[in-house]
Amino acid sequence: MTIGIERLAVYVPGEAVQIDTLAAARGARVTAIEGDRAHRAFAVAAPCEDVVTLAATAGARILRAGGMGRNQVGLLLVASATAPSPTRPVASYVHGLLGLSPRCRAVDVVAGNLAGTTAVTLAQSWIQAGGFRNRCALVIAADIVRAQPETPRELAQGAAAVALVVGLAPQVLILPNDGVSATAGRAGNRQPYRAALTDAFQAFRHAERPALEGSEALTDRLAKVLYQASSPASAIAAHRHVLRVDWQAASGRWPETAAEADAAVASAVGTQVEPWVHVVGQIGNTRAAGIWLALAATVEAEGRRLGGRRIGLFAFDPAVGGEFCTGLVPSGVVAVADTGLGAGLAGRVWLSAEQYTARAGRNGGGDPPPGFAGDFVYVTTRRGRRVYVARASSTI
């Protein structure tokens, strides 16, 4: 039984802020600009958008792109670390907005930044158990990260939703269910990301089959490596660490001089982490959606070249832990490589620092702004229940 991701669809809010614009308005040096040249902007959700509208829009787009009927989805899993309502599951709202069958299970997956990856794993298990009955699983990872203006976390914002169809005819990524987990919680550990990455990667490396021999490194077998990270700099640092761990474990692989090591690592980073890290750097921190946003950026940019090749993925949450796994990109990926990501980024409106600051904190619903591209609108909260409407132009 071959299980994997059949199709991807991305929705990114239509407004964004350029980080250098924001820094100039603040009149201060910004570390993120000086040390992370790939971190250029972050997406800003409109007041009429929340996790539900982002997830539902991505879901509607993937159903339209795949020509799928509502009865073809047997399981809906919505993964998010920033659910807007404490009383009603996000999946319940999304199920209703998409008009899915009443025989489709709708479940929230709450596991912090790791929620999207956990949801995909659950979808795999559901299909393997035979619960699909000729239907597929729809996984949607969506998050909105907001921060108050002029605070240290202001640059660590972002918003996006990624919808994935998981089924028996994968055209985007075949998932061999080979993930290795490393649970968080080491007492006194000040670097949980690096600790979890090291543990999971080393365990995966040891279990790799066919076994690695001599100077062969695991990363030699991977065309790309995708990372769950809050910024491009964090992802690049993670890959540099993986290369060191991998090459030092391979006999005679680590370069003899520091200059040779720096050059070799820089070359590998350029090949295996770029260009997806630069695309993600235009959107910002998207938590549960982050790793799948990286996958969407990868298949859009290099799908034709990656057909038949293997990629690695590392997802992480500081309170939960990390997981390293791999997937095989099918040769037919070019047929579904258009995820809507590039088109969404090309059509964005850039907010000035003043517009962004005036917008901050306004997320209570309302009318959509001019040029709004989402399929659904959060109107208001009435008697404790959030009210949503589909835009007239939205069809599934």
KAHUQUI-V281809 format. One record per pair of residues at least 6 apart in sequence whose ideal C-beta (glycine too) atoms are under 7 Angstrom apart, sorted by the first residue. I is the first residue (numbers start at 0). J is the second residue. D is the distance in whole Angstrom. If there is no record, write none. Layout:
BEGIN
((I & J & D) (I & J & D))
END
This chain:
BEGIN
((0 & 127 & 7) (0 & 167 & 7) (1 & 167 & 6) (1 & 169 & 7) (1 & 173 & 6) (2 & 123 & 5) (2 & 126 & 5) (2 & 127 & 7) (2 & 165 & 7) (2 & 167 & 6) (2 & 169 & 7) (2 & 174 & 6) (3 & 169 & 3) (3 & 172 & 5) (3 & 173 & 4) (3 & 174 & 5) (3 & 326 & 7) (4 & 163 & 5) (4 & 164 & 7) (4 & 165 & 6) (4 & 169 & 6) (4 & 171 & 4) (4 & 172 & 5) (4 & 174 & 7) (5 & 135 & 7) (5 & 164 & 4) (5 & 166 & 5) (5 & 168 & 6) (5 & 169 & 6) (5 & 170 & 6) (5 & 171 & 7) (6 & 61 & 6) (6 & 64 & 6) (6 & 65 & 5) (6 & 164 & 5) (6 & 170 & 7) (6 & 171 & 6) (6 & 335 & 5) (7 & 161 & 7) (7 & 163 & 6) (7 & 171 & 6) (7 & 294 & 7) (7 & 295 & 5) (7 & 298 & 7) (7 & 338 & 5) (8 & 57 & 5) (8 & 60 & 4) (8 & 61 & 4) (8 & 64 & 6) (8 & 162 & 5) (8 & 338 & 6) (8 & 339 & 6) (9 & 57 & 7) (9 & 159 & 7) (9 & 161 & 5) (9 & 292 & 7) (9 & 295 & 5) (9 & 338 & 5) (9 & 339 & 5) (9 & 340 & 4) (9 & 343 & 6) (10 & 53 & 6) (10 & 56 & 4) (10 & 57 & 4) (10 & 60 & 6) (10 & 159 & 7) (10 & 160 & 5) (10 & 343 & 7) (10 & 373 & 7) (11 & 42 & 5) (11 & 159 & 5) (11 & 282 & 6) (11 & 340 & 7) (11 & 343 & 4) (11 & 344 & 6) (12 & 42 & 5) (12 & 43 & 6) (12 & 44 & 5) (12 & 45 & 6) (12 & 48 & 6) (12 & 158 & 5) (13 & 346 & 7) (13 & 347 & 6) (13 & 348 & 6) (13 & 370 & 6) (13 & 371 & 6) (13 & 372 & 5) (14 & 43 & 5) (14 & 45 & 6) (14 & 347 & 7) (14 & 348 & 5) (14 & 350 & 6) (15 & 40 & 5) (15 & 41 & 6) (15 & 42 & 5) (15 & 43 & 6) (15 & 347 & 5) (15 & 349 & 6) (15 & 350 & 7) (16 & 40 & 6) (16 & 41 & 6) (16 & 43 & 6) (16 & 350 & 5) (16 & 355 & 5) (17 & 39 & 7) (17 & 40 & 5) (17 & 349 & 6) (18 & 29 & 7) (18 & 31 & 6) (18 & 32 & 6) (18 & 38 & 6) (18 & 39 & 6) (18 & 40 & 6) (18 & 154 & 6) (19 & 32 & 6) (20 & 351 & 7) (20 & 352 & 6) (21 & 352 & 5) (21 & 355 & 7) (22 & 29 & 4) (22 & 32 & 6) (24 & 352 & 3) (25 & 149 & 7) (29 & 154 & 7) (31 & 38 & 5) (31 & 154 & 5) (31 & 230 & 7) (34 & 232 & 6) (35 & 230 & 6) (35 & 231 & 6) (35 & 232 & 4) (37 & 231 & 3) (37 & 276 & 5) (37 & 277 & 5) (37 & 280 & 4) (38 & 230 & 5) (38 & 231 & 5) (38 & 232 & 7) (38 & 280 & 5) (39 & 280 & 5) (39 & 281 & 6) (40 & 281 & 5) (41 & 156 & 5) (41 & 157 & 5) (41 & 282 & 7) (41 & 283 & 3) (42 & 157 & 5) (42 & 158 & 5) (42 & 159 & 6) (42 & 282 & 5) (42 & 283 & 6) (43 & 158 & 7) (43 & 350 & 6) (43 & 355 & 6) (43 & 358 & 7) (44 & 143 & 5) (44 & 158 & 4) (45 & 367 & 6) (45 & 368 & 5) (45 & 371 & 7) (46 & 361 & 4) (46 & 362 & 5) (46 & 363 & 6) (46 & 364 & 7) (46 & 365 & 5) (47 & 364 & 6) (47 & 365 & 5) (47 & 366 & 7) (47 & 367 & 5) (47 & 376 & 5) (47 & 377 & 5) (48 & 373 & 6) (48 & 377 & 6) (49 & 83 & 5) (49 & 143 & 7) (49 & 362 & 7) (49 & 377 & 5) (50 & 79 & 5) (50 & 81 & 6) (50 & 82 & 6) (50 & 83 & 6) (50 & 89 & 6) (50 & 141 & 5) (50 & 142 & 7) (50 & 143 & 6) (51 & 83 & 7) (51 & 89 & 6) (51 & 92 & 5) (51 & 93 & 6) (51 & 377 & 7) (51 & 387 & 6) (52 & 373 & 6) (52 & 375 & 4) (52 & 376 & 6) (52 & 377 & 5) (52 & 387 & 7) (53 & 141 & 4) (53 & 143 & 7) (53 & 158 & 7) (53 & 160 & 4) (54 & 77 & 5) (54 & 89 & 6) (54 & 93 & 5) (54 & 139 & 4) (54 & 141 & 4) (54 & 160 & 5) (55 & 93 & 5) (55 & 96 & 4) (55 & 97 & 6) (55 & 374 & 7) (55 & 375 & 5) (56 & 160 & 7) (56 & 373 & 5) (56 & 374 & 4) (56 & 375 & 6) (57 & 139 & 6) (57 & 141 & 7) (57 & 160 & 4) (57 & 161 & 6) (57 & 162 & 4) (58 & 93 & 6) (58 & 97 & 5) (58 & 137 & 6) (58 & 139 & 5) (58 & 162 & 5) (59 & 97 & 6) (59 & 374 & 5) (59 & 393 & 6) (59 & 395 & 5) (60 & 162 & 7) (60 & 339 & 6) (61 & 162 & 4) (61 & 164 & 6) (62 & 97 & 7) (62 & 395 & 5) (63 & 395 & 6) (65 & 164 & 6) (69 & 98 & 5) (69 & 99 & 5) (69 & 100 & 6) (70 & 100 & 5) (71 & 134 & 6) (71 & 135 & 6) (72 & 99 & 5) (72 & 103 & 5) (72 & 134 & 6) (72 & 135 & 6) (72 & 137 & 5) (73 & 103 & 6) (73 & 130 & 7) (73 & 131 & 5) (73 & 132 & 6) (73 & 134 & 3) (73 & 135 & 7) (73 & 136 & 7) (74 & 103 & 7) (74 & 104 & 5) (74 & 122 & 6) (74 & 125 & 5) (74 & 136 & 4) (75 & 90 & 6) (75 & 93 & 7) (75 & 94 & 6) (75 & 99 & 6) (75 & 103 & 6) (75 & 104 & 7) (75 & 105 & 5) (75 & 137 & 5) (76 & 106 & 6) (76 & 108 & 5) (76 & 118 & 4) (76 & 121 & 6) (76 & 122 & 6) (76 & 136 & 7) (76 & 138 & 5) (77 & 89 & 5) (77 & 90 & 4) (77 & 93 & 5) (77 & 107 & 6) (77 & 108 & 7) (77 & 139 & 5) (77 & 141 & 7) (78 & 108 & 4) (78 & 114 & 4) (78 & 115 & 4) (78 & 117 & 7) (78 & 118 & 4) (78 & 138 & 7) (78 & 140 & 4) (78 & 287 & 5) (79 & 89 & 6) (79 & 114 & 6) (79 & 141 & 5) (79 & 142 & 5) (79 & 287 & 5) (80 & 111 & 5) (80 & 112 & 6) (80 & 114 & 6) (80 & 142 & 6) (80 & 286 & 4) (80 & 287 & 5) (81 & 142 & 5) (81 & 143 & 6) (81 & 144 & 7) (81 & 286 & 7) (82 & 89 & 5) (82 & 107 & 7) (83 & 385 & 7) (84 & 385 & 6) (86 & 383 & 7) (88 & 107 & 4) (89 & 107 & 5) (90 & 105 & 4) (90 & 106 & 5) (90 & 107 & 5) (91 & 105 & 6) (92 & 385 & 7) (92 & 387 & 7) (93 & 139 & 7) (94 & 103 & 7) (94 & 105 & 4) (96 & 375 & 6) (96 & 387 & 6) (96 & 389 & 7) (97 & 395 & 6) (98 & 395 & 6) (108 & 114 & 5) (108 & 117 & 5) (108 & 118 & 4) (108 & 121 & 7) (110 & 117 & 5) (110 & 316 & 7) (110 & 319 & 5) (111 & 316 & 4) (111 & 318 & 6) (111 & 319 & 5) (112 & 227 & 6) (112 & 286 & 5) (112 & 287 & 6) (112 & 289 & 7) (112 & 315 & 6) (112 & 316 & 4) (113 & 314 & 5) (113 & 315 & 7) (113 & 316 & 4) (113 & 319 & 5) (113 & 322 & 7) (114 & 140 & 7) (114 & 287 & 4) (115 & 140 & 3) (115 & 287 & 4) (115 & 288 & 6) (115 & 290 & 6) (115 & 291 & 5) (116 & 290 & 6) (116 & 314 & 4) (116 & 322 & 6) (118 & 138 & 5) (118 & 140 & 7) (119 & 138 & 5) (119 & 163 & 7) (119 & 165 & 6) (120 & 178 & 7) (122 & 136 & 4) (122 & 138 & 5) (122 & 165 & 4) (123 & 165 & 7) (123 & 174 & 6) (123 & 176 & 6) (125 & 131 & 7) (125 & 136 & 6) (126 & 136 & 6) (126 & 165 & 7) (126 & 166 & 7) (126 & 167 & 7) (135 & 164 & 5) (135 & 165 & 6) (135 & 166 & 4) (136 & 165 & 4) (136 & 166 & 7) (137 & 162 & 7) (137 & 164 & 6) (138 & 163 & 5) (138 & 165 & 6) (139 & 160 & 6) (139 & 162 & 5) (140 & 160 & 7) (140 & 161 & 5) (140 & 287 & 4) (140 & 288 & 4) (140 & 291 & 5) (141 & 160 & 4) (141 & 288 & 6) (142 & 285 & 5) (142 & 286 & 4) (142 & 287 & 5) (142 & 288 & 5) (143 & 158 & 4) (144 & 155 & 7) (144 & 156 & 5) (144 & 157 & 5) (144 & 158 & 7) (144 & 283 & 7) (144 & 284 & 5) (144 & 285 & 7) (144 & 286 & 6) (145 & 156 & 6) (146 & 152 & 4) (146 & 153 & 5) (146 & 155 & 7) (146 & 156 & 5) (147 & 359 & 7) (148 & 356 & 5) (148 & 359 & 5) (155 & 229 & 6) (155 & 284 & 5) (156 & 283 & 5) (156 & 284 & 6) (157 & 282 & 5) (157 & 283 & 3) (157 & 284 & 4) (157 & 285 & 5) (158 & 285 & 7) (159 & 282 & 6) (159 & 285 & 4) (159 & 288 & 5) (159 & 292 & 6) (160 & 288 & 6) (161 & 288 & 5) (161 & 291 & 4) (161 & 292 & 6) (161 & 295 & 6) (163 & 291 & 6) (169 & 329 & 6) (170 & 329 & 6) (170 & 331 & 5) (170 & 332 & 6) (170 & 334 & 6) (170 & 335 & 5) (171 & 298 & 6) (171 & 332 & 6) (171 & 335 & 6) (172 & 294 & 7) (172 & 326 & 4) (172 & 328 & 6) (173 & 326 & 6) (173 & 327 & 4) (173 & 329 & 6) (174 & 326 & 5) (175 & 325 & 7) (177 & 324 & 6) (177 & 325 & 6) (178 & 322 & 5) (178 & 323 & 7) (178 & 324 & 4) (179 & 199 & 5) (179 & 202 & 5) (179 & 203 & 4) (179 & 206 & 7) (179 & 322 & 7) (179 & 323 & 5) (180 & 199 & 6) (180 & 320 & 6) (180 & 322 & 5) (181 & 195 & 4) (181 & 198 & 4) (181 & 199 & 4) (181 & 320 & 5) (181 & 321 & 5) (182 & 320 & 4) (183 & 191 & 5) (183 & 195 & 6) (183 & 317 & 6) (183 & 318 & 6) (183 & 319 & 6) (183 & 320 & 4) (185 & 194 & 6) (188 & 194 & 5) (191 & 317 & 5) (192 & 315 & 6) (192 & 317 & 7) (193 & 240 & 6) (195 & 315 & 6) (195 & 320 & 5) (195 & 321 & 3) (196 & 237 & 6) (196 & 240 & 7) (196 & 241 & 7) (196 & 313 & 6) (196 & 321 & 6) (197 & 244 & 6) (199 & 313 & 7) (199 & 321 & 5) (199 & 322 & 6) (199 & 323 & 4) (200 & 241 & 6) (200 & 244 & 6) (200 & 323 & 5) (201 & 244 & 7) (203 & 323 & 5) (204 & 211 & 7) (204 & 217 & 5) (204 & 245 & 7) (204 & 248 & 7) (207 & 217 & 6) (211 & 217 & 6) (211 & 249 & 7) (213 & 250 & 5) (214 & 249 & 5) (214 & 250 & 5) (214 & 251 & 5) (214 & 252 & 5) (215 & 249 & 6) (216 & 245 & 5) (216 & 246 & 6) (216 & 249 & 5) (216 & 252 & 6) (217 & 245 & 5) (218 & 224 & 7) (218 & 241 & 7) (218 & 242 & 6) (218 & 245 & 5) (218 & 267 & 7) (218 & 271 & 7) (220 & 309 & 6) (221 & 271 & 7) (221 & 309 & 6) (221 & 310 & 6) (221 & 311 & 5) (221 & 325 & 7) (222 & 305 & 6) (222 & 308 & 4) (222 & 309 & 6) (222 & 310 & 6) (223 & 271 & 5) (223 & 297 & 6) (223 & 305 & 7) (223 & 310 & 4) (224 & 238 & 6) (224 & 241 & 7) (224 & 271 & 5) (224 & 272 & 7) (224 & 310 & 7) (224 & 311 & 4) (225 & 275 & 7) (225 & 290 & 6) (225 & 293 & 4) (225 & 294 & 6) (225 & 297 & 7) (225 & 310 & 7) (225 & 312 & 5) (226 & 234 & 4) (226 & 237 & 5) (226 & 238 & 7) (226 & 313 & 5) (227 & 289 & 5) (227 & 290 & 5) (227 & 313 & 6) (227 & 314 & 4) (227 & 315 & 5) (228 & 234 & 4) (228 & 237 & 6) (228 & 289 & 7) (229 & 284 & 5) (231 & 276 & 5) (231 & 277 & 7) (231 & 279 & 6) (231 & 280 & 4) (234 & 272 & 6) (234 & 276 & 5) (235 & 268 & 6) (235 & 272 & 6) (235 & 276 & 6) (237 & 313 & 7) (238 & 268 & 6) (238 & 271 & 6) (238 & 272 & 5) (239 & 264 & 6) (239 & 268 & 6) (242 & 264 & 5) (242 & 267 & 6) (246 & 252 & 4) (246 & 253 & 5) (247 & 253 & 5) (253 & 260 & 7) (254 & 260 & 4) (254 & 263 & 5) (274 & 300 & 5) (275 & 293 & 5) (275 & 296 & 4) (275 & 297 & 5) (275 & 300 & 7) (278 & 296 & 4) (279 & 292 & 6) (279 & 293 & 6) (279 & 296 & 6) (281 & 344 & 6) (282 & 292 & 7) (285 & 292 & 6) (290 & 312 & 6) (290 & 314 & 5) (295 & 338 & 4) (295 & 340 & 5) (296 & 340 & 6) (298 & 332 & 6) (298 & 336 & 5) (298 & 338 & 7) (299 & 336 & 6) (299 & 337 & 7) (299 & 338 & 6) (299 & 340 & 6) (299 & 341 & 6) (302 & 332 & 4) (302 & 333 & 5) (302 & 336 & 4) (303 & 333 & 5) (305 & 328 & 4) (305 & 332 & 7) (306 & 328 & 6) (306 & 329 & 7) (306 & 330 & 4) (306 & 332 & 5) (306 & 333 & 7) (307 & 328 & 7) (307 & 330 & 5) (308 & 328 & 6) (309 & 325 & 6) (309 & 327 & 5) (310 & 325 & 7) (310 & 326 & 6) (310 & 328 & 6) (311 & 323 & 7) (311 & 325 & 5) (312 & 324 & 6) (312 & 326 & 7) (313 & 321 & 6) (313 & 323 & 5) (314 & 321 & 7) (314 & 322 & 5) (315 & 321 & 4) (346 & 372 & 7) (348 & 370 & 6) (364 & 377 & 5) (364 & 378 & 5) (364 & 379 & 4) (364 & 380 & 7) (367 & 376 & 5) (374 & 389 & 6) (374 & 390 & 6) (374 & 393 & 4) (375 & 387 & 6) (375 & 389 & 6) (375 & 390 & 7) (375 & 393 & 7) (376 & 387 & 7) (376 & 388 & 5) (376 & 390 & 6) (377 & 385 & 6) (377 & 387 & 6) (378 & 386 & 5) (378 & 387 & 7) (378 & 388 & 6) (379 & 386 & 5) (380 & 386 & 7))
END
